[in-house]
Amino acid sequence: MTKFTEGRHPGEFLLSEANFHRSRDAVTIGESQTIEPGTILSKVAVVASVVATPSAASGNTGNATIAMDATATTNKVKDGRYKGIAVTATTVRWEDPDGKEIGTSTHGALFNKGGIRVTITAGGSANVAGDEFYVDVAADAEDFQHVAFSLSDDAPISGIAMYPAATGSGETAEITAITRDAEVKGPCLSWPTGVTAEQKANAIQALAALGIIVR
C-alpha cells in the first residue's frame, strides 16, 4: 500500500480570529523561503527602502557629532526612534524604539547593533552623563518583508502564515498571515528544527504581545 503524507492545510492552525478578518494582513515573503501554513514569521527590513536620520540633542553639554555609516541600517532595523544616553564622556548606552537595550557605543568607533550602524565623533567639549543622541528611522509597512522564524535570528516575530509560499533567490511572494487578535492551535504551528522549550516559550510570548494566543 502506498503511504501518503498530508501537509498542513491553509488556516488549519486557526481557532478564532477577530470579526471581518481584522486579524489578517497581506504580507510579502522574502527571498529563499519555504513557508507552510502555520509557519511562525519574523519581520525584516528592506534596507534600501529605510531612511535613518541621526541627531544630537540640542541641550547636550558636549558637542560630539553623530553620523550614519554608508550602510546606515541592517535588515533588523525597527521603525521609530533609537535613543542613546551618554554614560561617560565617550560611551553611550542605546535602546531601540521598543525601549530594549541594544548595547553601548564608544566615540570614534562604529556602533553596529539593533539594526543601526552609527558613529559618534567627539568634539571640543566633552560629553557628560545624560547627554542624548537619536536615530530616527522612517520605515513603512511596505519597507518590510517576512521570513520564517529562525533560531539564529533576532528579527521580531510578526505573525503566522496562513498559506504556503516558496521563493527563490531574488524572488518574493504575497500571502495572507495572521498578524493580530487570534487564537491558534499550538500543535498545528511549524517550528524550526532544534527549537528548545525556552525558545518556543519566548516565541509564544512574542505572539501574545501581538494578541495571538497559542492554545
ABEGO torsion letter per residue (X at the ends): XBBBBBBBBBGAABABBBBGGAABBBBBBBBGBBBBBGBBBBBBBBAAABBBBBBBBAABABABBBBBBABABBAABBBEBBBBBBABAABBBBBBAAGBBAEBBBBGBBBBBGGBBBBBBBBABBBBBGBBBBBBBBBBAAABBBBBBBAABABBBAEBBABBBBBBBGBBBBBBBBABGBBBBAAABBBBBGBBAAAAAAAAAAAAAAGBBBX
